[in-house]
Amino acid sequence: MILIKQAKILDEYSDHHDTIQDILIEDGIIKKIASNISEDQKIEHIINVEGLHISIGWIDSSVCSGEPGFEERQTLKNLVNAASIGGFTTVLLNPNNQPNPEEGSQIKSLKNYLCDQPVDLIPIGSLTLSQKGEHLAELYDMKEAGAAGFYDFKKSITNANLMKVALQYSTGFNAVIQSYPENSDLAGKGMVNEDSTTALLGLKSKPAMAETVQVARDLQILSYTGGLLHFPTVSLSESVNLIDEARSQGLSASCSVSINNLLLDSQSLLGFEANFKLDPPLRNEEEKLALVQDVKSGKVQMVTSDHIPLDIEHKKLEFDRAKSGATAIEVTFKALNAVVDTYTSVKLLTGAYDVFPIERPRIKANQKAVITMFTDSENDTITSTDLVSTSKNCALLGCKTRGRVLGIINGKKIKIYE
């Protein structure tokens, strides 16, 4: 048995929301919640930390691993360890490997690979065969096998009719279609945002409208087809407003924002450090601040680490030759919590339950314990000692943080970092 003492519960769906309670957990089930639960000899572990908070387990909606295919970047086991340190009980695994899942058997294999670990891996299947944007993959087969949704990772769906067909087809089995918010024709070979800072760098840039045009197009298609459409890692306030307007009209549209775009802006690029080469690109400071306000206002459904491990052979290069992407899963919560209040942080890290086909846990007696434990007061900065991922291409080194993760409980599977 586990006894959590004097924890502030943050769960808007719980009768105990915003109250301080003791929680008794036995065999992975919440047995009792009360203002004071006495200790006895059967209790194996007591968690009693000043400033302790708990919420339902967090979900990271956009995560990559090196495995399968690029194990030197990061194995799934290492990813799960990093995710647990970051406070996540579930990660949605992007199809960014070799091979990528295109049928049900591949989804089942990934889901069951580390089922003994406290972090659930839920794969996202490829939307099109070989992610070429030409023919749909076996969407129904993968949905039946447990895929969270379908996505050609960081690739534009240039064929508007294909997006229309995908949305129409998926409505029959309530699948989430993801569309990377970038028009590849407008983006061209650009690798940074088009703004006054990047104009000094001599690097190929892409205009902001490369994102907003794609978002507007796909929302127009959604209004015709119906269905469930998610835009991963939007980076512009205008895009957020387009999606928010569509939601107000009853469309099932949602979006996530990368933690990198909330903390960093294009000024970071002045040193040509390749860890700041990201997709979507870092925008200017004005746009970053506008995006932070959108997150605070509730227009954004979730924040993601957008975790993309890359080894030194792909990052320690000249800026224009390096691959895009950064790791962040270990530090996303405490970085996010430095720019928004704790209630908002929890809402953004659990928002995926309302978008993807994942049952929302409850902090309630006789329910399975799926819990993240954390504090929200310690101020610090991100250093290399925070990074446990095999690849160390983190763009957030030096950023301010607030709070820390103490552990996770996922049924009978537990990781505690007191």
N, C-alpha and C positions, 0 to 999 in steps of 0.2 A: 504493500500500500504506500501511497505518496500523500503527504499532507502539505498543501500550499497554505501558508499562513499570511493573513492580512494583506491580501492582494486586491488592488483596485481593478475591477472588472470593466473592460471596455467592449461592450457588445450590445449594439442598439436593439438586437432582437431578443435580448435576455431580460428577464424581470429584475436581474441584479445589476443592470447596466449602471455604471458610474457609482457603484457602492464598493465598500471594502469588506471582503468576506474571506473566510477560510474555505478551502475546497479539498475534499477527500476523494482520492482516486484509487480504485481497486480493480485490478485486471483490465486496465484500460478504460474503465467506465467511471464517470463522475457519480459517486455514491451519495455525496451530501454537500450542500452549500449552506453555510451558516456563519453568523458573526463571530462565533468562537467554537471550535471543535477541539475537544481535549485530546491530548496525545496518549497513546498506549503502546504496548510492546509490539503489536502487530505492524506498526508503521515502520517501514524500512527506510524512508527518506523524508526528511522535513525540509521544506524550502521556506526560509524565513529571511528575507532580504529587505532592508529599508528602501522604501520607494518602489516596491514590487508592483508591476502591472501585469495583467494577462488579457489576452484577446483570443478569439478563434484563430486557428493557424493561418499564416499568411500564404499567399500564392504569388509567385513571380510568373508573369504571363509571357515573357519572351526571354528564353534562356537557350544558349547553345553549349554543346559539349564537343570535345574533339572526337570522342568515341561514339559510333564506330567510324573507322577510317583514318582518323588523325589523332591517335592516342597520345602522341608526343605533346599535343597541346593541352589536353585534359582528358582523363578517364571519367567514366560515369561515376565511379566510386569517389573520386576526388571532387567531382561536382556536387555530389550529394553531401559530402562533408562540408564544403564551402557554403552550400545552401542552408544547412542546419545552423551553422555559425551565424549566418545572416538572419535566422529566425523563420525561415520558410519551411512549411510542412508539405507544400506541393510546388512543383515547378512544371511549367508547360515547355516541353522540349522541342525546339525548332527543328525543322528538316534542313539541317545545314551540315550534312555529313556525307559519307560515301560507304554504302548506298543510303539514299534517303527513302523513307517509307512511302510506298505507293500502293500497298495492298494490306489486307487485314493481318496476315501472318507476321508481317514486319512490325506492326503496331503492338500486337500481343507480345512479341519477343522483347521489345523495348520496355513495355509496362512491367513485365515479370522479371526482368533482369536483376533488379536489386530490391525485390519486394520485402526483404527482411530489414531494410533500412527505414529510418524514421521519416524520410522525405519521399513522398509519392512522385514518381516520374510519370507524367501523362504526355504522350507524344502528340505532336501536331503533324498531320500527314501532308504530303505534297498536294498542291491543288491540281497541277498538271503533270503529265508524264515527263520525267527528266527535268521538270521545271522549265520547260521550253516555251510554255504559254500557248501550246497548240491544241492539245487534246487533254480532256479531264482525266485524272487518275481514278482509281477505284474508290470513289468517295463513300458510297454506301457501305461497302465491305469494311473500310477502315473505321467508319462511324460505329458499326456494330462491334468492332473489335476494341473500341474504347478511345478512339482519337478525339482530342479536344476540339479540333477544327481543322481547317485546311488552308495552306499558305505556301506560296512560292517565295521562299525566304529572301527578303530584300530585293525582290525582282518585281518590276512593273508588269501588270497585265495590260499590255498594249491593245489587245483585241477586245474592244468593248462588247462585242457579241458574245465572246467567250465568258466574260464576267456576267452578262445577262443570263446565259444558259446555266452557269454554275449556281447563281442565286435561285433561279427557277427550279432547278433540279433538287437543290438542297432543302427547299421548303418542305418537301415530302417527308423528310426525316429530321427536321429541326437541327441542321448542322450549321456551325458558324464558319462563314467564309471570311478570310482575312485578305485585305488588299493593302499592299505596301504603298504608302502615300507619296508616290513620285511618278511623274510623267517622264519616261526615259528619253523621249524625243526632245523635250525641253531641257532636261538635265544634261543631255549630251555626255561629254567626258569630264564634266565638272566634278571637282573633288572637295570644294569648300563653298560656303555660302557667298553669294554676291553682295558685298557690302564695302564700305569705305576702308575697313581694316584689311580685308583680304585683297583689295585692289593693290595694296602696297607689296604683296608677297610674290606677285608674278605667277600665281598658280591658277589653273583653270577653275572657273567658278560656275555655279548654277543658280539661276534666279529662284526666288521664293515661290513664284507662281508655278514652278515645276511640281510643288506639293499641292497647292490649292486647286489647281486645274484638275489634278487626278482625283482629289477628294470630291470636288463638285460633280465631276463626271459620274463617279460611282454612286454618289447619293442620288443622282437623277435616275440612274439605272435601278437602284433599290426602290425608289418610289413607284417604279413601273412593275417590278417583279415581286416585291415583298421579300421576306427572308431575314436572315441574321447576318449583318455585316460589321466587321471589326477592322479598324484602322490601327495597326500597331505602330508605336513610336512616332506620332505626329509631333511636329516641332514648331508650329506657327499658331499664333492666337487666331488668325483668320480661319485656319482649318478647324480649330476647336469650335469656333462660332458657327461654322457651317454645319458641323455635326450636331451641335446643341440645338440649332434651329430645326434640323431634320427630326431629332428626338421629340421636340415640342409638337411636331406634326404627327407623331405616332409611329415613326419609322424605328425599326430595331437596329439602330446604329450605335456604335460605341468606339472609344479610342483609348489608347494608352500613351503615356509620355515617358521617355527615357530619363532616368535620373541625371544623366550627363547634360541634357538640355535644360535642366532646372538649375544646375550649379555652375555651368561653364558657358562662356561666350567666345566669339571669334577672336577676342584679344589674346586668348591662350595660344593661338596659332603663330604668334609673332616669333617664337623661337624655333619654328619648324619641327617641333617634337611630334613624332609619328603617333604617339598614344592619343593625340587629340584629333587624329584623322578618323572621322566617324561618319556613319550614315544612319539617320539624317545628319547633315553637317551642323556644327555649332553655329548658331545665329548671332546677330549682334546683341549688345547688352539690352537695348530697348525691347527687343523681341523676347529675350530670356525673361525679363521682368514681367512682361505681359503674360507669358506662359505660366509663370509662378502665380499670378493673380487668377488665372483661369483654373488652376489646380485648387487654389484656396476657395474659389467660389462654387465648386462642385460641378463644373462643366466637364471635367475629365474623370473618367470612370476608374482608372488605375494608373499607378506608376510602376515601371519595370526597371530592373537593372540593365536590360538589354545586354546581357552578359555574353561576350564573344571572346573566348580565349584564343590567343594567337602567340606562337612561339617567336623567339628572337629572329629567326630566319625570315619572318614575315613582317616584323615590326622594327627591328633595328636596321632600317634602310633609309635612303633618302625619302623625303615625304611623299613625293609623287609615285614612288615605287612600292611603298608600304601598303599593306591591306588595311581596310577600314574595320574598326571595332575595338572594344575595350571590355575589360572585366570589371564587375562591380557587385556581384551578388552578396559578398560578405559584408559590404558596408552600406548597402542601399538604405536600410532603415535609418541608421544614425545620421546619414547624410541628408536624407529627406526630412528627418525630424528637426534638423537645424534651420529649415526654411519654412516649415509649416508647423502648426500645433500638433500635439500627439493624437488628438481625436481624428484629425484629418489624415495623419500618417496611417493610422490603423484602417481608416475607411478606404484609402487608396491602395493599401496592401491586401485588402480583402475584397476589393471590388470585382475581381474576376469571378467570384461565386455568382454574381448576378448576370454574367455575360456568357460564361462557358458552362457546359453540362456537368457541373461538379456540385454535389450536394453540400449545402452550407451546414457546417457543424453548429451545435448549440451549446452554450455554457449553461447547462441545466442538468438537474439530477436525472440519472438513469440514461444519459446520453453518452456516446463515445467521446472520450477526451481527445480533442484535437485543438491544442493550445500552444500559443507562443507566449513566453515569459520574458519580460524586459523591464528596464527602468527608463526614465525619460529626463533625467536631470543632469547627468555628467556631461560636461563640455570638454571637447578634445579636438584633435585633428587627425586625419587619416595618414598613416605612415605605412611603410613596407611591411611592418610587423603585423598589420591587419590582414594581409593577403595570404590566403592558404591555397588558392588555385595554383595549379602547376604553371600556367602562364601568368606573368606578372604585368600584363599590359593594361594597367589601371590608369584611367585619366584623372582620377579624383584625389590623387596624392596631394596632401596639403590643405584639402578642403575642411572646413569646420564641421563638427558633428555634435549631436546632443543625444544622450541616452546610450544604452548598450543592451544587447540581447543576452539573456540569462539561460535560455534553453528552449527546447520544444518537447511536446508530448504528442504522439500520434498513436492513440490506442495504447497497446502494450510496448510500443517502441519509443524510447526516451533518449534524449541527449540533453545534458545539463552542463552549463558553463558558468557556474556561480563563481 
